[in-house]
Amino acid sequence: MESASQGLLSDAMTDVPVDSAASARTSAPEGLTLAEEEELRSELAKVEEEIGTLRQVLAAKERHCGELKRKLGLTPLDGLKQNLSKSWHDVQVSNAYVKTSEKLGEWNDKVTQSDLYLSASSTLEDWNEKLTQSEAYKKTQETLSQAGQKTSQALSNVGSVISRKLGDMRNSATFKSFEDRVGTIKSRVVGSRENSTDGLHSPSGAGDKPPQDNAPF
């Protein structure tokens, strides 16, 4: 019986129409009249409708922009570069960036004008002057300069010695004898080639020996 009565009760409740406006009114915040609530809901509906329209217009504009970029040959990389450049420009002109740059400039001025910084700079300049005027520094410079001059002179002397040795070797009796031998061998080779060429053009044995008379007595 209990289950049957619960089923009938649930069926009766589903058949009862639900007033959405009434349920919304019951959940409305306190302090608003029904007229104010209706006005706000109407304004909300208009704003949502305008947002939807603007989204559609924006999507159409984006498609048109993409077509124009494609016709102009602009790639997505170009767009990314342009966006990065614009973003960096926006950062540079932003109040936070300007204030940070001003603060860093003020800190730099304070540091460079501080007694500690001036004292350290003066001390470093004194050390540098003392170092450059010291005997050890001057001797080191002189040693390096002399070493460079000696190295250049040594290289020049080596080149002169090599050239002189080559000239002496060409003027030596051994080298001249070698040149003479090479010339003799060359002349012999050329002469043998010429003789062999002449032998090929003339008939074999013709003109060297008189013909023999083999007729009987």
Phi, psi and chi 1 to 4 in degrees:
 res  aa     phi    psi   chi1   chi2   chi3   chi4
   1 MET       -  -42.3  -70.1  -69.5  -66.2      -
   2 GLU   -63.1  -43.0 -128.4  176.8    6.5      -
   3 SER   -67.2  -37.1   60.2      -      -      -
   4 ALA   -66.4  -39.9      -      -      -      -
   5 SER   -68.3  -36.0   61.5      -      -      -
   6 GLN   -65.7  -38.8  -72.1  178.5   -3.0      -
   7 GLY   -64.5  -42.4      -      -      -      -
   8 LEU   -64.5  -36.9  -67.1  173.8      -      -
   9 LEU   -67.2  -40.9 -178.3   60.2      -      -
  10 SER   -67.7  -38.1   60.8      -      -      -
  11 ASP   -64.6  -39.1  -67.0  -22.7      -      -
  12 ALA   -66.7  -35.4      -      -      -      -
  13 MET   -71.0  -37.6  -69.7  178.0   64.6      -
  14 THR   -68.0  -25.9   54.5      -      -      -
  15 ASP   -79.3  -15.2  -66.3  -24.1      -      -
  16 VAL   -79.4  124.4  175.7      -      -      -
  17 PRO   -67.2  143.3   24.7  -33.2      -      -
  18 VAL  -104.5  125.5  178.1      -      -      -
  19 ASP   -87.9  106.6 -171.5    0.6      -      -
  20 SER   -64.4  -38.0   57.5      -      -      -
  21 ALA   -63.5  -39.7      -      -      -      -
  22 ALA   -66.3  -41.3      -      -      -      -
  23 SER   -66.3  -37.9   61.2      -      -      -
  24 ALA   -66.2  -38.2      -      -      -      -
  25 ARG   -64.8  -33.2  -76.6 -163.9  -63.0  -90.6
  26 THR   -69.7  -27.5   56.1      -      -      -
  27 SER   -94.3    5.3   60.8      -      -      -
  28 ALA   -69.4  149.8      -      -      -      -
  29 PRO   -65.2  153.8   22.4  -32.4      -      -
  30 GLU   -73.2  153.0  -63.1  179.7   -2.3      -
  31 GLY    95.2   -3.6      -      -      -      -
  32 LEU  -106.8  138.5  -71.5  177.7      -      -
  33 THR   -83.4  167.0   62.3      -      -      -
  34 LEU   -62.0  -37.0  -66.4  176.8      -      -
  35 ALA   -66.3  -42.7      -      -      -      -
  36 GLU   -64.6  -39.8  -68.7  174.3  -14.0      -
  37 GLU   -64.0  -44.3 -178.7 -176.0   -7.4      -
  38 GLU   -63.7  -38.9  -69.2  -64.8  -22.8      -
  39 GLU   -64.7  -43.5 -176.0  179.4   -3.8      -
  40 LEU   -65.2  -39.5  -68.6  175.7      -      -
  41 ARG   -67.6  -37.2  -70.3 -173.6 -179.8  -81.2
  42 SER   -65.7  -41.9  176.5      -      -      -
  43 GLU   -65.3  -38.9 -175.3  177.2   -4.6      -
  44 LEU   -61.9  -42.4  176.3   60.9      -      -
  45 ALA   -63.2  -40.4      -      -      -      -
  46 LYS   -65.0  -42.6  -70.3 -179.9 -179.3  179.7
  47 VAL   -63.6  -42.0  171.1      -      -      -
  48 GLU   -64.4  -37.9  -71.1  178.3  -13.6      -
  49 GLU   -65.7  -41.1 -175.9  178.6   -2.2      -
  50 GLU   -64.2  -38.5  -69.6  176.0   -3.4      -
  51 ILE   -62.1  -44.0  -69.9  173.9      -      -
  52 GLY   -61.4  -41.9      -      -      -      -
  53 THR   -64.1  -43.7  -56.3      -      -      -
  54 LEU   -63.3  -36.5  -68.8  175.1      -      -
  55 ARG   -63.7  -41.2  -75.1  176.7  178.3  172.9
  56 GLN   -64.9  -42.8  -66.4  176.6   -0.5      -
  57 VAL   -63.6  -41.6  172.7      -      -      -
  58 LEU   -63.1  -42.1  178.6   61.0      -      -
  59 ALA   -62.6  -41.1      -      -      -      -
  60 ALA   -65.5  -40.7      -      -      -      -
  61 LYS   -64.2  -40.4  -67.5  -69.8 -175.5 -178.1
  62 GLU   -64.0  -40.3  -71.8  179.0  -12.8      -
  63 ARG   -63.8  -42.7  -73.1 -165.6  -62.0  -90.0
  64 HIS   -64.3  -39.2 -175.2   57.4      -      -
  65 CYS   -64.2  -41.6  179.2      -      -      -
  66 GLY   -62.8  -39.4      -      -      -      -
  67 GLU   -65.5  -40.5  -68.3  176.2   -1.5      -
  68 LEU   -64.9  -41.8  -66.9  176.5      -      -
  69 LYS   -64.4  -38.4  -71.9 -178.1  177.5  179.4
  70 ARG   -65.5  -39.5 -179.6  177.2   55.1   80.0
  71 LYS   -68.3  -33.4  -68.9  178.8  179.8  179.0
  72 LEU   -81.3   -6.7  -69.0  172.8      -      -
  73 GLY    79.3   19.1      -      -      -      -
  74 LEU   -82.5  129.7  -60.8  177.0      -      -
  75 THR   -93.6  164.1   61.8      -      -      -
  76 PRO   -58.6  -28.9  -26.4   34.6      -      -
  77 LEU   -65.7  -38.7 -177.6   59.8      -      -
  78 ASP   -62.3  -41.6  -64.1  -30.1      -      -
  79 GLY   -63.5  -38.3      -      -      -      -
  80 LEU   -65.3  -41.5  179.0   60.3      -      -
  81 LYS   -62.5  -42.4  -69.8 -179.9  179.8  178.8
  82 GLN   -64.2  -41.9 -175.0  177.5    0.7      -
  83 ASN   -64.9  -40.9  -68.6  -25.2      -      -
  84 LEU   -65.2  -41.4  -70.6  175.6      -      -
  85 SER   -63.2  -43.2  177.3      -      -      -
  86 LYS   -65.5  -40.0 -175.6  178.3 -178.2  -59.2
  87 SER   -63.8  -42.4  -60.7      -      -      -
  88 TRP   -65.4  -38.1  175.0 -119.7      -      -
  89 HIS   -64.5  -41.0  178.8  -95.1      -      -
  90 ASP   -62.9  -37.8  -66.5  -19.9      -      -
  91 VAL   -65.2  -42.6  169.0      -      -      -
  92 GLN   -65.5  -33.0  -72.4 -179.8  -34.7      -
  93 VAL   -93.6    0.8  -61.5      -      -      -
  94 SER   -72.9  156.3   62.4      -      -      -
  95 ASN   -64.6  -37.9  -67.3  -29.9      -      -
  96 ALA   -63.8  -43.6      -      -      -      -
  97 TYR   -66.2  -43.5 -176.6   87.1      -      -
  98 VAL   -62.7  -44.0  172.7      -      -      -
  99 LYS   -65.0  -39.8  -70.8 -178.6  179.6  178.9
 100 THR   -64.7  -42.1  -57.1      -      -      -
 101 SER   -62.4  -41.2  -60.5      -      -      -
 102 GLU   -64.4  -41.1  -68.7  176.0   -5.5      -
 103 LYS   -64.0  -43.6  -73.6  -67.5 -177.8 -177.8
 104 LEU   -63.1  -38.9  -69.9  175.6      -      -
 105 GLY   -63.4  -42.0      -      -      -      -
 106 GLU   -63.9  -43.4  -67.5  175.5   -0.2      -
 107 TRP   -62.7  -39.8  -68.3  -14.7      -      -
 108 ASN   -63.8  -42.6 -176.5   48.1      -      -
 109 ASP   -63.2  -42.2  -66.9  -22.0      -      -
 110 LYS   -64.7  -40.7  -71.0  179.8 -179.8  179.1
 111 VAL   -67.5  -46.3  169.0      -      -      -
 112 THR   -70.2  -23.4   53.7      -      -      -
 113 GLN   -96.2   -0.5  -62.8  -60.4  -34.8      -
 114 SER   -74.8  153.9   63.2      -      -      -
 115 ASP   -63.0  -36.5  -65.3  -23.4      -      -
 116 LEU   -64.5  -43.6  178.8   61.5      -      -
 117 TYR   -66.2  -44.4 -178.6   85.2      -      -
 118 LEU   -63.5  -39.8  -64.8  174.7      -      -
 119 SER   -65.7  -42.5  176.4      -      -      -
 120 ALA   -65.0  -41.1      -      -      -      -
 121 SER   -63.9  -43.4  -60.9      -      -      -
 122 SER   -63.4  -39.5  178.1      -      -      -
 123 THR   -65.0  -42.1  -57.2      -      -      -
 124 LEU   -64.4  -39.3  -70.4  175.1      -      -
 125 GLU   -65.0  -39.9  -70.3  177.7   -2.6      -
 126 ASP   -63.3  -43.6  -67.3  -19.7      -      -
 127 TRP   -62.1  -41.5  -71.8   -7.6      -      -
 128 ASN   -64.6  -42.5 -177.2   43.6      -      -
 129 GLU   -65.5  -42.6 -174.1  176.5   -2.0      -
 130 LYS   -64.3  -38.6  -70.0  179.2 -179.7  178.1
 131 LEU   -66.4  -45.6  178.1   62.6      -      -
 132 THR   -69.7  -23.9   53.6      -      -      -
 133 GLN   -94.5   -2.4  -63.1  -60.9  -33.7      -
 134 SER   -74.1  154.4   63.9      -      -      -
 135 GLU   -65.5  -36.9  -65.9  -65.1  -30.4      -
 136 ALA   -64.1  -40.8      -      -      -      -
 137 TYR   -65.4  -44.2 -178.2   83.2      -      -
 138 LYS   -64.1  -42.7  -67.6 -179.9  179.0  179.7
 139 LYS   -62.7  -39.6  -71.7 -177.8  178.9  179.0
 140 THR   -62.9  -42.7  -57.1      -      -      -
 141 GLN   -62.9  -43.5  -83.1 -167.8  -31.5      -
 142 GLU   -64.0  -40.3  -67.8  176.8   -1.9      -
 143 THR   -64.0  -43.9  -57.6      -      -      -
 144 LEU   -64.7  -39.2  -67.8  174.8      -      -
 145 SER   -66.0  -44.1  177.8      -      -      -
 146 GLN   -64.5  -38.9  -67.6  175.3    0.4      -
 147 ALA   -63.3  -40.5      -      -      -      -
 148 GLY   -64.7  -41.9      -      -      -      -
 149 GLN   -65.1  -41.4  -67.1  176.7   -2.2      -
 150 LYS   -65.4  -38.0  -71.2 -179.1  179.3  178.7
 151 THR   -64.6  -43.5  -57.6      -      -      -
 152 SER   -63.8  -41.1  -59.9      -      -      -
 153 GLN   -66.6  -39.5 -174.7  176.1    1.5      -
 154 ALA   -63.7  -42.8      -      -      -      -
 155 LEU   -63.5  -39.4  -68.4  174.9      -      -
 156 SER   -65.4  -40.3  178.1      -      -      -
 157 ASN   -65.8  -38.9  -67.7  -25.1      -      -
 158 VAL   -62.2  -42.8  168.4      -      -      -
 159 GLY   -63.1  -41.1      -      -      -      -
 160 SER   -65.0  -41.8  -59.8      -      -      -
 161 VAL   -63.1  -42.9  169.6      -      -      -
 162 ILE   -63.3  -43.5  -68.2  174.5      -      -
 163 SER   -62.8  -41.7  -60.5      -      -      -
 164 ARG   -66.1  -40.3 -173.5  171.0   63.1 -107.8
 165 LYS   -64.0  -40.3  -71.4  -67.7 -176.7 -178.9
 166 LEU   -64.3  -40.5  -70.7  174.4      -      -
 167 GLY   -65.1  -41.8      -      -      -      -
 168 ASP   -63.0  -38.8  -65.1  -18.4      -      -
 169 MET   -66.6  -38.1 -173.8  175.6   67.2      -
 170 ARG   -68.0  -31.2  -72.9 -175.0   62.1   85.7
 171 ASN   -88.1   -3.1  -65.1  -34.6      -      -
 172 SER   -73.7  156.3   64.2      -      -      -
 173 ALA   -64.7  -35.6      -      -      -      -
 174 THR   -63.9  -43.6  -56.5      -      -      -
 175 PHE   -67.6  -39.9 -170.5   83.5      -      -
 176 LYS   -65.3  -39.3  -70.9 -177.2  176.9 -179.6
 177 SER   -63.5  -38.7  176.5      -      -      -
 178 PHE   -65.0  -41.1  177.1   74.2      -      -
 179 GLU   -62.1  -41.1  -77.6 -174.7  -23.3      -
 180 ASP   -63.0  -42.2  -66.3  -21.2      -      -
 181 ARG   -63.5  -42.1  -69.2  179.9 -178.6  178.5
 182 VAL   -62.1  -40.2  170.7      -      -      -
 183 GLY   -66.7  -37.4      -      -      -      -
 184 THR   -65.7  -44.9  -57.7      -      -      -
 185 ILE   -62.9  -39.3  -66.3  172.2      -      -
 186 LYS   -64.9  -43.2 -178.4  178.4  179.9 -178.7
 187 SER   -65.4  -37.2   60.8      -      -      -
 188 ARG   -65.7  -42.6  -72.0 -179.6  179.4  177.6
 189 VAL   -62.9  -43.2  171.1      -      -      -
 190 VAL   -65.4  -40.8  172.5      -      -      -
 191 GLY   -65.4  -40.4      -      -      -      -
 192 SER   -65.1  -36.4   62.1      -      -      -
 193 ARG   -65.4  -40.5  -72.1 -179.2  178.7  177.1
 194 GLU   -65.3  -41.2  -69.6  177.6   -7.0      -
 195 ASN   -63.9  -41.6  -67.4  -27.5      -      -
 196 SER   -65.8  -34.0   62.2      -      -      -
 197 THR   -67.7  -40.5  -55.8      -      -      -
 198 ASP   -65.3  -38.3  -66.2  -20.6      -      -
 199 GLY   -64.4  -33.8      -      -      -      -
 200 LEU   -70.8  -34.6  -71.0  174.1      -      -
 201 HIS   -77.5  -31.1  -73.3  -66.1      -      -
 202 SER   -91.9  148.1   61.3      -      -      -
 203 PRO   -67.6  151.8   22.6  -31.7      -      -
 204 SER   -68.3  120.4  176.8      -      -      -
 205 GLY    79.0   -2.2      -      -      -      -
 206 ALA   -76.7  128.8      -      -      -      -
 207 GLY    85.5   -8.2      -      -      -      -
 208 ASP   -89.6  -45.1  -67.9  -22.5      -      -
 209 LYS  -124.6  144.0  -66.1 -178.5 -179.2  179.8
 210 PRO   -70.3  149.6   24.5  -33.0      -      -
 211 PRO   -67.0  140.1   21.9  -29.5      -      -
 212 GLN   -88.5  137.4  -64.1 -179.9   -3.1      -
 213 ASP   -94.3  104.7 -169.8    5.9      -      -
 214 ASN   -92.7   11.8  -65.1  -34.4      -      -
 215 ALA   -70.1  145.7      -      -      -      -
 216 PRO   -71.4  154.3   22.9  -29.7      -      -
 217 PHE   -64.6      -  -69.5   98.3      -      -
